[in-house]
Amino acid sequence: MHSSANEEMTVLYQISQGTYQTYREHLEDALEWGRYRAYTHGKDVHITSTDGEIDRVISRSALSFRIVHGDEERMTSSREEVLKLGRELARQSLEEVLIYDYNDKLLARLAQEQDKLFEEFYPSERIAISADICMGQPRIANTHIQVWLILDMLADGWTAEEIIEDYEEDNITIPDVMSCLDYASKVLRGITFSSSL
């Protein structure tokens, strides 16, 4: 079967790092994955497109974490440093501190509450982990609905729509349910998360 001249060709973005190569259909996804690879593996990542329009190099040294504290922002280059600084700021100021990663995704929310530092970590936008909520089990953010519960319901044959209806008072959405599957997939692939960065 031949494609017609009017059909648009899909542009793919190739992410390469040494002998590693993968493709993404959207530039945002390619950049996000490229930053992750550069940070976790420490080697430069090259992103090129099949139409030759994009040619970028992502270096770990160019990546940084961002701390937002009131109207102030600070940058740092390591997870350990950003968490240490974030904890210090939360304890000193008694104000909420937000930590963002090199992809500008929320990683953690820290707040001093009386004599205890509250820490909540976000392995994804819709999944949260805090030692103080649900015994530290990953859950859908802003709820007490644990990831394992959603997975069990799906395994028992519930549809996403039925789960949403059952938890109507929690205002969960289909993307919330799908994020539980995504989280489980990442854990099985060895991308584990705990109550730390």
C-alpha positions in Angstrom: 0.0 0.0 0.0 1.4 3.4 -1.0 0.9 6.5 0.9 -0.4 9.5 -1.0 1.6 12.7 -1.4 -1.1 14.5 0.7 -0.6 12.3 3.8 1.6 13.9 6.3 4.6 12.0 7.5 4.9 11.6 11.2 8.0 13.3 12.6 9.8 11.2 15.2 12.4 12.5 17.6 15.4 10.2 18.2 17.0 10.3 21.6 20.5 8.8 21.6 23.1 8.4 24.4 26.1 6.3 23.4 24.7 3.0 22.1 21.2 3.7 23.6 18.5 4.9 21.2 14.8 5.5 21.5 12.1 7.5 19.7 9.3 9.8 20.8 6.5 11.2 18.7 6.4 14.6 20.5 9.3 17.0 21.1 8.2 17.7 24.7 8.4 13.9 25.5 11.7 13.6 23.8 13.2 16.5 25.8 11.7 15.2 29.0 13.2 11.7 28.4 16.5 13.2 27.2 16.8 15.3 30.4 16.1 12.2 32.5 18.7 10.1 30.7 21.3 12.9 30.9 20.7 13.3 34.6 20.6 9.6 35.6 23.4 8.4 33.3 25.6 11.5 33.3 26.3 11.4 29.6 25.3 13.9 26.9 22.0 13.1 25.1 21.5 14.0 21.5 18.0 14.7 20.1 17.4 14.8 16.4 14.2 14.6 14.3 13.5 12.6 11.2 12.9 15.7 9.2 16.3 17.2 10.3 14.7 20.3 12.0 15.9 19.5 15.6 19.4 18.9 16.7 20.0 19.4 20.5 22.4 18.2 23.0 21.4 17.9 26.6 24.2 17.8 29.2 23.8 16.9 32.9 25.8 20.0 33.9 23.1 22.2 32.3 20.3 20.6 34.3 19.1 22.0 37.7 16.5 21.7 40.3 14.4 24.6 41.5 13.2 25.5 44.9 10.3 27.9 45.2 9.9 29.5 48.6 7.4 32.4 48.8 8.5 34.9 46.1 12.0 33.5 46.1 13.5 30.9 43.8 16.8 29.1 44.1 18.6 26.6 41.8 20.8 23.7 42.6 22.3 20.9 40.5 21.8 17.8 42.7 18.8 16.0 44.3 20.6 15.7 47.6 21.4 19.4 47.8 17.9 20.6 46.7 16.3 18.4 49.4 18.7 19.5 52.1 18.2 23.2 51.3 14.4 22.8 50.9 14.2 21.2 54.4 16.3 24.0 55.9 14.1 26.7 54.3 10.8 25.0 55.5 12.1 24.7 59.1 13.4 28.2 59.3 10.5 30.1 57.7 7.5 27.9 58.5 6.3 28.5 55.0 5.6 25.9 52.3 8.6 25.0 50.0 8.1 23.5 46.6 10.8 21.6 44.7 10.8 21.2 41.0 13.0 18.9 38.8 14.9 19.7 35.7 11.7 19.1 33.6 9.9 21.6 35.8 7.7 18.9 37.4 6.8 19.2 41.0 8.9 16.7 43.0 8.2 17.6 46.6 6.2 19.8 48.9 7.7 20.6 52.3 6.1 22.4 55.2 6.9 22.8 58.9 3.8 21.9 60.9 4.3 22.7 64.6 7.2 20.6 65.7 7.2 18.2 62.6 8.4 18.7 59.1 5.7 17.5 56.6 7.2 16.0 53.4 5.2 14.9 50.4 6.8 13.6 47.2 5.4 13.3 43.7 6.8 10.5 41.5 4.3 11.9 38.9 1.8 14.8 38.7 -1.1 12.7 40.1 0.7 10.3 42.5 1.8 11.4 46.0 3.8 9.7 48.7 4.1 11.0 52.3 5.2 9.0 55.4 2.4 10.8 57.3 -0.5 9.7 55.0 -1.7 6.2 54.2 1.3 4.8 56.1 3.6 6.0 53.3 1.8 4.1 50.5 1.6 5.8 47.1 -1.8 7.3 46.5 -3.7 9.5 44.1 -2.7 13.1 45.0 -5.1 15.0 47.3 -6.9 11.8 48.2 -6.4 8.8 50.5 -7.0 6.4 47.6 -4.0 4.2 47.4 -2.5 3.0 44.1 -2.7 -0.7 45.0 -6.5 -0.3 45.6 -7.0 1.1 42.1 -4.8 -1.7 40.6 -6.8 -4.4 42.5 -10.1 -2.9 41.2 -8.8 -2.9 37.6 -7.5 -6.5 38.1 -11.0 -7.5 39.3 -12.6 -6.2 36.1 -13.7 -2.7 37.1 -13.6 -0.1 34.4 -12.0 3.3 35.0 -15.5 4.8 34.7 -16.9 2.4 37.4 -14.0 3.3 39.7 -14.6 7.0 39.2 -18.3 6.6 40.0 -17.4 4.5 43.1 -15.1 7.3 44.4 -17.3 10.2 43.2 -16.8 12.2 46.4 -13.0 12.2 45.8 -13.4 13.7 42.3 -10.9 11.4 40.8 -10.5 11.3 37.0 -9.6 8.8 34.3 -6.0 10.3 34.2 -5.8 9.6 37.9 -6.7 5.9 37.3 -4.2 5.7 34.4 -1.5 7.3 36.5 -1.8 4.3 38.9 -1.0 2.0 36.0 1.8 4.2 34.9 3.3 4.2 38.4 3.1 0.4 38.7 4.7 0.1 35.3 7.6 2.3 36.4 8.1 0.4 39.6 8.2 -2.9 37.7 10.8 -1.5 35.3 13.0 -0.5 38.3 12.2 3.2 38.4 11.3 3.0 42.1 10.1 5.9 44.3 10.3 6.4 48.1 9.9 9.2 50.6 12.9 11.0 49.2 14.1 12.5 46.0 
